[in-house]
């Protein structure tokens, strides 16, 4: 079963795949235990994920409950009710959330710091088209490491 109504997905293809296949909760709300167990079962990733998971939970989730979203903000991570709302919503790993714990680039997603088309959780098909056009001009259409580096 893939993503269902109300399920959250975000910029990390590994977390999305693990959620789609039930290795971590399908709703996209993670805890240390679900991440460590789920990523081991899905990909053989050992406890080295603990550091990233802990930072993500602390900066982008709810440190009291240990819950965080693999995508956008979710009320399911809020354990303090109104007090938590006053302190600010957990962002999940979308927006600045992903950049606090790790950084990456994507062919179809935006750079959060760009003036427009800057969502790291939205897909921009025109970015993929730019890559294909570049590949065509550089290599006749082959996607090579040089084309990817240039893009």
DSSP file (Angstrom, degrees, kcal/mol; ACC not computed):
  #  RESIDUE AA STRUCTURE BP1 BP2  ACC     N-H-->O    O-->H-N    N-H-->O    O-->H-N    TCO  KAPPA ALPHA  PHI   PSI    X-CA   Y-CA   Z-CA
    1    1 A X              0   0    0      0, 0.0    21,-0.1     0, 0.0     3,-0.1   0.000 360.0 360.0 360.0 131.5    0.0    0.0    0.0
    2    2 A X        -     0   0    0      1,-0.2    15,-0.0    19,-0.1    24,-0.0  -0.098 360.0 -32.3 -90.3-164.5    1.3    3.4   -0.9
    3    3 A X        -     0   0    0      1,-0.1    -1,-0.2    -2,-0.1     2,-0.2  -0.242  64.6-162.3 -56.3 131.6    0.4    6.8    0.6
    4    4 A X    >   -     0   0    0     22,-0.3     3,-2.1     1,-0.1    -1,-0.1  -0.543  38.8 -59.0-107.7 176.8   -3.1    7.0    1.9
    5    5 A X  T 3  S+     0   0    0      1,-0.3    -1,-0.1    -2,-0.2     3,-0.1  -0.335 125.4  11.7 -57.7 130.4   -5.3    9.9    2.7
    6    6 A X  T 3  S+     0   0    0      1,-0.3    -1,-0.3    -3,-0.1     2,-0.1   0.317  94.2 132.8  84.5  -9.1   -3.8   12.0    5.5
    7    7 A X    <   -     0   0    0     -3,-2.1     2,-0.4     1,-0.0    -1,-0.3  -0.485  50.2-134.3 -75.1 148.0   -0.4   10.2    5.3
    8    8 A X        +     0   0    0     19,-1.5     2,-0.3    18,-0.2    62,-0.1  -0.850  24.9 174.7-107.6 137.2    2.7   12.5    5.2
    9    9 A X        +     0   0    0     -2,-0.4    63,-0.4   112,-0.1     2,-0.2  -0.943   8.3 178.0-132.6 158.5    5.6   12.2    2.8
   10   10 A X        -     0   0    0     -2,-0.3    61,-0.2     2,-0.3     6,-0.1  -0.471  46.5 -57.5-140.2-152.2    8.6   14.5    2.4
   11   11 A X  S    S+     0   0    0     59,-0.2     2,-0.8    -2,-0.2    60,-0.1   0.569  99.5  88.7 -80.7  -9.1   11.9   15.2    0.6
   12   12 A X     >  -     0   0    0     58,-0.5     4,-2.5     1,-0.2    -2,-0.3  -0.794  56.2-165.1 -96.5 111.3   13.7   11.9    1.6
   13   13 A X  H  > S+     0   0    0     -2,-0.8     4,-2.5     1,-0.2     5,-0.2   0.838  89.5  55.5 -63.0 -31.3   13.0    9.1   -0.8
   14   14 A X  H  > S+     0   0    0      2,-0.2     4,-2.3     1,-0.2    -1,-0.2   0.933 110.4  43.1 -66.9 -45.4   14.4    6.5    1.7
   15   15 A X  H  > S+     0   0    0      2,-0.2     4,-2.4     1,-0.2    -2,-0.2   0.902 114.5  51.8 -65.9 -40.6   11.9    7.6    4.4
   16   16 A X  H  X S+     0   0    0     -4,-2.5     4,-2.9     2,-0.2    -2,-0.2   0.932 111.2  46.6 -61.3 -45.8    9.1    7.8    1.9
   17   17 A X  H  X S+     0   0    0     -4,-2.5     4,-1.9     2,-0.2     6,-0.2   0.913 111.6  51.3 -63.4 -42.0    9.8    4.3    0.6
   18   18 A X  H  <>S+     0   0    0     -4,-2.3     5,-2.6     1,-0.2     6,-1.2   0.897 113.9  44.5 -62.7 -39.7   10.1    2.9    4.1
   19   19 A X  H ><5S+     0   0    0     -4,-2.4     3,-1.3     4,-0.2    -2,-0.2   0.908 109.9  55.1 -70.2 -41.7    6.7    4.4    5.0
   20   20 A X  H 3<5S+     0   0    0     -4,-2.9    -2,-0.2     1,-0.3    -1,-0.2   0.857 113.9  41.4 -58.6 -35.2    5.1    3.3    1.7
   21   21 A X  T 3<5S-     0   0    0     -4,-1.9    -1,-0.3    -5,-0.2    -2,-0.2   0.310 117.5-109.4-100.0   8.4    6.0   -0.3    2.5
   22   22 A X  T < 5S+     0   0    0     -3,-1.3    -3,-0.2     2,-0.2    -4,-0.1   0.620  82.7 122.3  80.6  13.8    5.2   -0.2    6.2
   23   23 A X  S   <S+     0   0    0     -5,-2.6     2,-0.3    -6,-0.2    -4,-0.2   0.829  87.4  21.2 -76.9 -31.2    8.7   -0.3    7.6
   24   24 A X  S    S-     0   0    0     -6,-1.2    -2,-0.2    -9,-0.2     6,-0.1  -0.853 121.6 -61.7-122.0 166.0    8.0    2.9    9.4
   25   25 A X    >   -     0   0    0     -2,-0.3     3,-1.8     4,-0.3    -2,-0.1  -0.174  41.7-137.7 -54.1 133.3    4.5    4.2   10.2
   26   26 A X  T 3  S+     0   0    0      1,-0.3   -22,-0.3     2,-0.1   -18,-0.2   0.737 100.1  67.0 -63.6 -23.2    2.5    4.8    7.0
   27   27 A X  T 3  S-     0   0    0    -20,-0.2   -19,-1.5     2,-0.2    -1,-0.3   0.634 111.2-118.4 -75.6 -10.0    1.2    8.0    8.4
   28   28 A X  S <  S+     0   0    0     -3,-1.8    42,-2.5     1,-0.3     2,-0.6   0.575  72.1 129.3  87.9   9.7    4.7    9.5    8.3
   29   29 A X  E     -A   69   0A   0     40,-0.2    -4,-0.3    41,-0.1    -1,-0.3  -0.892  40.2-167.7-101.6 118.4    5.0   10.2   12.0
   30   30 A X  E     -A   68   0A   0     38,-3.3    38,-1.8    -2,-0.6     2,-0.3  -0.657  16.9-172.7-109.0 157.7    8.3    8.7   13.3
   31   31 A X     >  -     0   0    0     -2,-0.2     4,-2.5    36,-0.2     5,-0.2  -0.873  44.5 -99.1-133.1 170.2    9.9    8.0   16.6
   32   32 A X  H  > S+     0   0    0     34,-0.4     4,-2.7    -2,-0.3     5,-0.3   0.925 123.2  48.5 -56.4 -45.8   13.4    6.8   17.4
   33   33 A X  H  > S+     0   0    0      1,-0.2     4,-2.5     2,-0.2     5,-0.4   0.925 112.3  46.7 -63.8 -45.4   12.3    3.2   17.8
   34   34 A X  H  > S+     0   0    0      2,-0.2     4,-2.3     1,-0.2     5,-0.3   0.881 115.3  47.0 -67.6 -35.7   10.3    3.2   14.5
   35   35 A X  H  X S+     0   0    0     -4,-2.5     4,-2.7     3,-0.2     5,-0.4   0.956 114.6  45.1 -68.3 -49.9   13.2    4.8   12.6
   36   36 A X  H  X S+     0   0    0     -4,-2.7     4,-1.1    -5,-0.2    -2,-0.2   0.927 122.1  36.9 -62.3 -45.7   15.9    2.5   14.0
   37   37 A X  H  X S+     0   0    0     -4,-2.5     4,-2.5    -5,-0.3     5,-0.2   0.937 119.3  48.3 -70.7 -47.1   13.9   -0.7   13.5
   38   38 A X  H  X S+     0   0    0     -4,-2.3     4,-2.6    -5,-0.4     5,-0.2   0.896 112.1  46.3 -64.5 -43.2   12.3    0.3   10.2
   39   39 A X  H  X S+     0   0    0     -4,-2.7     4,-2.1    -5,-0.3     6,-1.8   0.808 112.6  52.0 -73.0 -27.3   15.4    1.5    8.4
   40   40 A X  H  X S+     0   0    0     -4,-1.1     4,-1.8    -5,-0.4    -2,-0.2   0.946 114.8  41.8 -67.0 -48.3   17.3   -1.6    9.6
   41   41 A X  H  < S+     0   0    0     -4,-2.5    -2,-0.2     1,-0.2    -3,-0.2   0.874 121.7  41.0 -67.4 -37.1   14.5   -3.9    8.2
   42   42 A X  H  < S+     0   0    0     -4,-2.6    -3,-0.2    -5,-0.2    -2,-0.2   0.915 138.5   3.6 -77.6 -43.7   14.0   -1.9    5.0
   43   43 A X  H  < S-     0   0    0     -4,-2.1    -3,-0.2    -5,-0.2    -2,-0.2   0.422  92.1-110.2-128.0  -1.5   17.6   -1.1    4.1
   44   44 A X     <  +     0   0    0     -4,-1.8     2,-0.5    -5,-0.5    -4,-0.3   0.719  60.2 161.1  73.1  19.6   20.0   -2.8    6.6
   45   45 A X        -     0   0    0     -6,-1.8    -1,-0.3    -7,-0.1    -2,-0.1  -0.632  27.9-146.0 -78.2 123.1   20.9    0.7    8.0
   46   46 A X    >   -     0   0    0     -2,-0.5     3,-1.5    -3,-0.1     4,-0.1   0.044  40.8 -67.7 -80.7-166.5   22.4    0.2   11.4
   47   47 A X  T >  S+     0   0    0      1,-0.3     3,-2.0     2,-0.2     4,-0.3   0.402 107.2  97.9 -68.5   4.0   22.1    2.5   14.4
   48   48 A X  T >> S+     0   0    0      1,-0.3     3,-0.6     2,-0.2     4,-0.6   0.734  73.5  68.0 -63.8 -18.7   24.1    5.2   12.7
   49   49 A X  H <> S+     0   0    0     -3,-1.5     4,-2.8     1,-0.2    -1,-0.3   0.654  78.2  84.4 -71.3 -13.9   20.8    6.8   11.9
   50   50 A X  H <> S+     0   0    0     -3,-2.0     4,-2.8     1,-0.2    -1,-0.2   0.889  86.0  51.7 -58.0 -42.8   20.3    7.5   15.6
   51   51 A X  H <> S+     0   0    0     -3,-0.6     4,-2.3    -4,-0.3    -1,-0.2   0.940 114.0  42.6 -62.2 -47.9   22.3   10.7   15.5
   52   52 A X  H  X S+     0   0    0     -4,-0.6     4,-2.7     1,-0.2    -2,-0.2   0.917 114.9  50.6 -64.2 -43.0   20.2   12.1   12.5
   53   53 A X  H  X S+     0   0    0     -4,-2.8     4,-2.7     1,-0.2    -2,-0.2   0.908 110.9  48.7 -62.4 -42.4   17.0   10.9   14.0
   54   54 A X  H  X S+     0   0    0     -4,-2.8     4,-2.3    -5,-0.2    -1,-0.2   0.920 113.3  46.2 -65.5 -44.2   17.7   12.5   17.4
   55   55 A X  H  X S+     0   0    0     -4,-2.3     4,-3.0    -5,-0.2     5,-0.4   0.912 113.6  49.6 -63.8 -42.1   18.7   15.9   15.8
   56   56 A X  H  X>S+     0   0    0     -4,-2.7     4,-2.7     1,-0.2     5,-0.5   0.934 111.7  47.7 -62.9 -46.2   15.6   15.8   13.6
   57   57 A X  H  X5S+     0   0    0     -4,-2.7     4,-1.0     3,-0.2    -1,-0.2   0.903 116.3  44.8 -61.4 -41.2   13.3   15.0   16.6
   58   58 A X  H  <5S+     0   0    0     -4,-2.3     5,-0.3    -5,-0.2    -2,-0.2   0.941 124.7  29.5 -70.2 -48.2   14.9   17.7   18.7
   59   59 A X  H  <5S+     0   0    0     -4,-3.0    32,-0.3    -5,-0.2    -2,-0.2   0.797 136.0  23.1 -84.5 -29.4   15.0   20.5   16.0
   60   60 A X  H  <5S+     0   0    0     -4,-2.7    32,-2.2    -5,-0.4     9,-0.4   0.442 121.6  34.9-120.8  -3.1   11.9   19.6   13.9
   61   61 A X  S  <<S-     0   0    0     -4,-1.0     2,-0.6    -5,-0.5     7,-0.2  -0.292  97.2 -63.6-129.1-148.6    9.7   17.5   16.1
   62   62 A X  B  >> -B   67   0B   0      5,-2.9     4,-2.6     1,-0.1     5,-0.7  -0.908  33.1-166.9-114.6 102.2    8.5   17.2   19.7
   63   63 A X  T  45S+     0   0    0     -2,-0.6    -1,-0.1    -5,-0.3    -5,-0.1   0.784  86.4  58.1 -61.1 -26.8   11.4   16.3   22.0
   64   64 A X  T  45S+     0   0    0      1,-0.2    -1,-0.2     3,-0.1    -6,-0.0   0.926 119.9  25.8 -70.6 -43.6    8.9   15.4   24.8
   65   65 A X  T  45S-     0   0    0     -3,-0.3    -2,-0.2    12,-0.3    -1,-0.2   0.677 100.2-130.4 -91.4 -18.6    7.0   12.7   22.9
   66   66 A X  T  <5 +     0   0    0     -4,-2.6   -34,-0.4     1,-0.3     2,-0.3   0.596  62.0 134.8  79.1  10.7   10.0   11.9   20.6
   67   67 A X  B   < +B   62   0B   0     -5,-0.7    -5,-2.9    10,-0.3     2,-0.3  -0.696  24.9 166.2 -97.4 146.7    7.7   12.2   17.5
   68   68 A X  E     -A   30   0A   0    -38,-1.8   -38,-3.3    -2,-0.3     2,-0.4  -0.980  32.7-112.3-152.1 159.7    8.5   14.0   14.3
   69   69 A X  E     -A   29   0A   0     -9,-0.4    24,-1.1    -2,-0.3   -40,-0.2  -0.751   7.4-146.7 -97.8 138.0    7.1   14.2   10.7
   70   70 A X  S    S+     0   0    0    -42,-2.5   -58,-0.5    -2,-0.4   -59,-0.2   0.434  92.2   8.6 -78.9   2.2    8.9   12.8    7.7
   71   71 A X  S    S-     0   0    0      1,-0.5    23,-1.9   -43,-0.3    22,-0.5  -0.170 117.7  -3.0-141.2-123.1    7.3   15.7    5.7
   72   72 A X  S    S-     0   0    0    -63,-0.4    -1,-0.5     1,-0.2    21,-0.2  -0.166  88.9 -65.8 -76.1 172.0    5.3   18.7    6.7
   73   73 A X        -     0   0    0     18,-0.2     2,-0.4    19,-0.1    -1,-0.2  -0.224  52.4-167.9 -53.8 144.9    4.1   19.8   10.1
   74   74 A X    >   -     0   0    0     16,-0.2     3,-1.6    -3,-0.1     4,-0.2  -0.997  29.5-140.3-138.9 137.4    1.6   17.5   11.7
   75   75 A X  G >  S+     0   0    0     -2,-0.4     3,-1.3     1,-0.3    -1,-0.1   0.694  98.3  77.6 -64.9 -17.3   -0.6   18.0   14.8
   76   76 A X  G 3  S+     0   0    0      1,-0.3    -1,-0.3     3,-0.0    -9,-0.0   0.661  90.5  54.0 -67.4 -14.9    0.2   14.3   15.6
   77   77 A X  G <  S+     0   0    0     -3,-1.6     2,-0.6    13,-0.1   -10,-0.3   0.545  84.5 101.3 -94.1  -7.2    3.6   15.4   16.9
   78   78 A X    <   +     0   0    0     -3,-1.3   -16,-0.0    -4,-0.2   -10,-0.0  -0.675  34.6 163.3 -85.5 118.6    2.3   18.0   19.3
   79   79 A X        +     0   0    0     -2,-0.6    -1,-0.2     1,-0.1    -3,-0.0   0.499  68.3  61.0-109.6  -6.2    2.3   16.8   22.9
   80   80 A X  S >  S-     0   0    0      1,-0.3     3,-1.3     2,-0.1     4,-0.5   0.378  80.9-158.1-104.6   4.7    2.0   20.2   24.7
   81   81 A X  T 3> S-     0   0    0      1,-0.3     4,-1.7     2,-0.2    -1,-0.3  -0.308  73.6  -1.0  58.1-131.3   -1.3   21.4   23.3
   82   82 A X  H 3> S+     0   0    0      1,-0.2     4,-1.9     2,-0.2    -1,-0.3   0.853 134.5  57.1 -61.7 -37.6   -1.8   25.2   23.6
   83   83 A X  H <> S+     0   0    0     -3,-1.3     4,-1.5     1,-0.2    -1,-0.2   0.916 106.3  50.2 -60.8 -42.5    1.6   25.6   25.2
   84   84 A X  H  > S+     0   0    0     -4,-0.5     4,-1.1     1,-0.2    -1,-0.2   0.878 106.7  54.7 -62.8 -37.8    3.3   23.9   22.3
   85   85 A X  H  < S+     0   0    0     -4,-1.7     3,-0.3     1,-0.2    -1,-0.2   0.885 106.7  51.5 -62.6 -38.0    1.4   26.2   19.9
   86   86 A X  H  < S+     0   0    0     -4,-1.9    -1,-0.2     1,-0.2    -2,-0.2   0.839 108.9  50.7 -67.2 -32.3    2.9   29.2   21.8
   87   87 A X  H  < S-     0   0    0     -4,-1.5    -1,-0.2     1,-0.2    -2,-0.2   0.674 125.2 -95.5 -78.6 -17.4    6.4   27.8   21.4
   88   88 A X     <  -     0   0    0     -4,-1.1    -1,-0.2    -3,-0.3     2,-0.1  -0.066  40.3 -76.5 112.8 146.1    5.9   27.3   17.7
   89   89 A X        -     0   0    0     -4,-0.2     2,-0.3     1,-0.1   -14,-0.1  -0.432  44.0-111.9 -74.2 145.0    4.9   24.4   15.5
   90   90 A X        -     0   0    0    -16,-0.2   -16,-0.2     1,-0.1   -29,-0.1  -0.606  24.9-152.3 -70.5 136.3    7.3   21.6   14.7
   91   91 A X    >   -     0   0    0     -2,-0.3     3,-0.6   -32,-0.3   -18,-0.2   0.685  18.4-142.9 -86.0 -17.4    8.1   21.9   11.0
   92   92 A X  T 3   -     0   0    0    -32,-2.2    -1,-0.2     1,-0.2   -22,-0.2  -0.389  55.1 -54.0  69.9-168.1    8.8   18.2   10.2
   93   93 A X  T 3 >S+     0   0    0    -24,-1.1     5,-1.1   -22,-0.5    -1,-0.2   0.480 114.0  96.4 -89.5   1.8   11.7   17.8    7.8
   94   94 A X  T X 5S+     0   0    0    -23,-1.9     3,-1.5    -3,-0.6     2,-0.1  -0.443  85.1   9.8 -78.5 164.8   10.1   20.1    5.2
   95   95 A X  T >>5S-     0   0    0      1,-0.3     3,-0.7     2,-0.2     4,-0.6  -0.394 140.4 -15.3  65.0-139.8   11.2   23.7    5.0
   96   96 A X  H 3>5S+     0   0    0      1,-0.2     4,-1.1     2,-0.2    -1,-0.3   0.691 122.6  84.7 -68.6 -15.9   14.2   24.5    7.2
   97   97 A X  H X>5S+     0   0    0     -3,-1.5     3,-0.8     1,-0.2     4,-0.8   0.908  89.8  45.9 -52.9 -48.3   13.7   21.2    9.0
   98   98 A X  H <><S+     0   0    0     -5,-1.1     4,-2.1    -3,-0.7     3,-0.5   0.855 109.8  55.1 -66.0 -34.5   15.7   19.2    6.5
   99   99 A X  H 3< S+     0   0    0     -4,-0.6    -1,-0.2     1,-0.2    -2,-0.2   0.658  98.1  63.7 -76.1 -15.0   18.5   21.7    6.3
  100  100 A X  H << S+     0   0    0     -4,-1.1    -1,-0.2    -3,-0.8    -2,-0.2   0.826 117.6  23.6 -75.8 -30.8   19.1   21.6   10.1
  101  101 A X  H  < S-     0   0    0     -4,-0.8     2,-0.3    -3,-0.5    -2,-0.2   0.732 133.8  -7.2-110.4 -27.9   20.1   18.0   10.1
  102  102 A X     <  -     0   0    0     -4,-2.1    -1,-0.4    -5,-0.2     2,-0.4  -0.978  56.9-143.6-160.5 161.1   21.3   17.2    6.6
  103  103 A X        +     0   0    0     -2,-0.3     2,-0.3    -3,-0.1    -4,-0.1  -0.958  24.8 154.9-129.2 149.5   21.5   18.9    3.3
  104  104 A X        -     0   0    0     -2,-0.4     2,-0.3     2,-0.0    -2,-0.0  -0.944  31.1-121.9-156.5 177.2   21.1   17.4   -0.2
  105  105 A X        -     0   0    0     -2,-0.3     2,-0.3     6,-0.1     5,-0.1  -0.905  20.5-161.2-126.5 159.8   20.2   18.4   -3.7
  106  106 A X        -     0   0    0      3,-0.4    -2,-0.0    -2,-0.3   -95,-0.0  -0.983  25.7-134.4-142.0 150.3   17.5   17.1   -5.9
  107  107 A X  S    S+     0   0    0     -2,-0.3    24,-0.2     1,-0.2    -1,-0.1   0.826 108.6  25.8 -70.5 -32.0   16.7   17.1   -9.6
  108  108 A X  S    S+     0   0    0     19,-0.1    16,-3.9    20,-0.1     2,-0.3   0.456 107.0  80.3-115.7  -1.7   13.1   18.0   -9.0
  109  109 A X  B    S-C  123   0C   0     14,-0.2    -3,-0.4    18,-0.1    11,-0.2  -0.755  72.5-114.1-111.9 156.9   12.9   19.9   -5.7
  110  110 A X        -     0   0    0      9,-2.1     2,-0.6    12,-0.5     8,-0.2  -0.328  22.9-110.3 -85.7 165.2   13.7   23.4   -4.8
  111  111 A X    >   -     0   0    0      6,-0.5     3,-2.4     5,-0.2     5,-0.1  -0.857  25.3-137.7 -90.9 122.9   16.4   25.0   -2.7
  112  112 A X  T 3  S+     0   0    0     -2,-0.6    -1,-0.1     1,-0.3     6,-0.1   0.770 102.3  53.4 -55.8 -28.2   14.8   26.4    0.5
  113  113 A X  T 3  S+     0   0    0      6,-0.0    -1,-0.3   -17,-0.0     5,-0.1   0.501  83.7 109.8 -88.3  -3.6   16.9   29.5    0.3
  114  114 A X  S <  S-     0   0    0     -3,-2.4     4,-0.1     1,-0.1     3,-0.0  -0.374  77.4-122.0 -70.2 151.7   16.0   30.3   -3.4
  115  115 A X  S    S+     0   0    0      2,-0.1     2,-0.3     1,-0.1     3,-0.1   0.794  91.3   7.2 -67.7 -27.2   13.7   33.4   -3.9
  116  116 A X  S    S+     0   0    0      1,-0.2    -5,-0.2    -5,-0.1    -1,-0.1  -0.946 121.1  33.1-147.9 168.1   11.0   31.3   -5.6
  117  117 A X  S    S+     0   0    0     -2,-0.3    -6,-0.5     1,-0.1    -1,-0.2   0.953  77.7 143.7  45.4  57.2   10.3   27.6   -6.4
  118  118 A X        +     0   0    0     -8,-0.2     2,-0.6    -3,-0.1    -1,-0.1   0.112  12.5 121.1-117.8  20.4   11.9   26.9   -3.0
  119  119 A X        -     0   0    0      1,-0.1    -9,-2.1    -6,-0.1     3,-0.4  -0.758  42.7-163.7 -87.7 124.1   10.0   24.1   -1.5
  120  120 A X  S    S+     0   0    0     -2,-0.6    -1,-0.1   -11,-0.2   -11,-0.1   0.441  93.9  50.6 -82.3   2.2   12.2   21.1   -0.7
  121  121 A X  S    S+     0   0    0   -111,-0.1     2,-0.3  -110,-0.0    -1,-0.2   0.462  97.8  76.1-114.0  -6.0    8.9   19.1   -0.4
  122  122 A X  S    S-     0   0    0     -3,-0.4   -12,-0.5   -12,-0.0     2,-0.4  -0.791  77.2-128.5-102.9 150.7    7.3   20.1   -3.7
  123  123 A X  B     -C  109   0C   0     -2,-0.3     2,-0.6   -14,-0.1   -14,-0.2  -0.833  13.5-162.0-100.1 135.2    8.3   18.8   -7.0
  124  124 A X    >>  -     0   0    0    -16,-3.9     3,-1.9    -2,-0.4     4,-0.8  -0.892   1.6-167.0-116.5  97.8    9.1   21.1   -9.9
  125  125 A X  H 3> S+     0   0    0     -2,-0.6     4,-2.1     1,-0.3     3,-0.2   0.783  84.2  68.5 -57.2 -28.2    9.0   19.2  -13.2
  126  126 A X  H 3> S+     0   0    0      1,-0.2     4,-2.0     2,-0.2    -1,-0.3   0.802  93.5  58.4 -63.4 -26.4   10.7   22.1  -15.0
  127  127 A X  H <> S+     0   0    0     -3,-1.9     4,-1.7     2,-0.2    -1,-0.2   0.912 106.1  47.6 -67.7 -41.3   13.9   21.3  -13.1
  128  128 A X  H  X S+     0   0    0     -4,-0.8     4,-2.3    -3,-0.2    -2,-0.2   0.890 110.2  53.0 -64.9 -38.5   13.9   17.7  -14.5
  129  129 A X  H  X S+     0   0    0     -4,-2.1     4,-2.7     1,-0.2     5,-0.2   0.892 105.1  54.7 -64.0 -38.8   13.3   19.2  -18.0
  130  130 A X  H  X S+     0   0    0     -4,-2.0     4,-2.3     1,-0.2    -1,-0.2   0.903 108.5  49.3 -59.8 -40.6   16.3   21.5  -17.5
  131  131 A X  H  X S+     0   0    0     -4,-1.7     4,-2.6     2,-0.2    -2,-0.2   0.929 111.5  47.9 -63.8 -45.4   18.4   18.4  -16.7
  132  132 A X  H  X S+     0   0    0     -4,-2.3     4,-2.1     1,-0.2    -2,-0.2   0.898 112.2  49.5 -63.7 -39.9   17.1   16.5  -19.8
  133  133 A X  H  X S+     0   0    0     -4,-2.7     4,-2.0     2,-0.2    -1,-0.2   0.904 111.6  49.0 -64.8 -41.2   17.8   19.6  -22.0
  134  134 A X  H  X S+     0   0    0     -4,-2.3     4,-2.5    -5,-0.2     5,-0.3   0.917 110.1  51.2 -63.6 -43.6   21.3   19.9  -20.6
  135  135 A X  H  X S+     0   0    0     -4,-2.6     4,-2.8     1,-0.2     6,-2.3   0.897 109.0  51.8 -60.8 -39.8   22.0   16.2  -21.2
  136  136 A X  H  X S+     0   0    0     -4,-2.1     4,-1.1     4,-0.3    -1,-0.2   0.914 113.6  43.0 -64.3 -41.5   20.8   16.5  -24.8
  137  137 A X  H  < S+     0   0    0     -4,-2.0    -2,-0.2     2,-0.2    -1,-0.2   0.838 122.8  37.5 -74.4 -31.6   23.1   19.5  -25.4
  138  138 A X  H  < S+     0   0    0     -4,-2.5    -2,-0.2    -5,-0.2    -3,-0.2   0.870 137.9   6.0 -87.7 -38.1   26.1   18.0  -23.6
  139  139 A X  H  < S-     0   0    0     -4,-2.8     3,-0.3    -5,-0.3    -3,-0.2   0.263 102.3 -96.0-134.0  10.8   26.0   14.3  -24.5
  140  140 A X  S  < S-     0   0    0     -4,-1.1    -4,-0.3    -5,-0.5    -3,-0.1   0.650  94.4 -41.7  77.6  13.0   23.2   13.8  -27.0
  141  141 A X  S    S+     0   0    0     -6,-2.3     2,-0.4     1,-0.3    -5,-0.3   0.369 100.1 132.7 115.5  -3.1   20.8   12.9  -24.2
  142  142 A X        -     0   0    0     -7,-0.5     2,-1.0    -3,-0.3    -1,-0.3  -0.648  53.3-134.6 -83.5 134.6   22.9   10.6  -21.9
  143  143 A X        +     0   0    0     -2,-0.4     2,-0.2     4,-0.1    -1,-0.0  -0.783  39.5 167.1 -87.1 106.1   22.8   11.4  -18.2
  144  144 A X     >  -     0   0    0     -2,-1.0     4,-2.5     1,-0.1     5,-0.2  -0.702  52.6-102.5-114.1 166.1   26.4   11.2  -17.1
  145  145 A X  H  > S+     0   0    0     -2,-0.2     4,-2.5     1,-0.2     5,-0.2   0.863 123.6  54.7 -56.0 -35.0   28.2   12.3  -13.9
  146  146 A X  H  > S+     0   0    0      2,-0.2     4,-2.3     1,-0.2    -1,-0.2   0.903 107.9  47.8 -66.5 -40.4   29.4   15.4  -15.8
  147  147 A X  H  > S+     0   0    0      2,-0.2     4,-2.5     1,-0.2    -2,-0.2   0.935 113.2  48.2 -64.5 -45.2   25.8   16.4  -16.8
  148  148 A X  H  < S+     0   0    0     -4,-2.5    -2,-0.2     1,-0.2    -1,-0.2   0.901 111.7  50.0 -62.3 -40.5   24.6   15.9  -13.2
  149  149 A X  H  < S+     0   0    0     -4,-2.5    -1,-0.2    -5,-0.2    -2,-0.2   0.914 111.8  47.8 -64.1 -42.3   27.5   18.0  -11.9
  150  150 A X  H  <        0   0    0     -4,-2.3    -2,-0.2     1,-0.3    -1,-0.2   0.906 360.0 360.0 -64.4 -41.7   26.8   20.8  -14.4
  151  151 A X     <        0   0    0     -4,-2.5    -1,-0.3    -5,-0.2    -2,-0.2   0.505 360.0 360.0 -64.2 360.0   23.1   20.7  -13.5
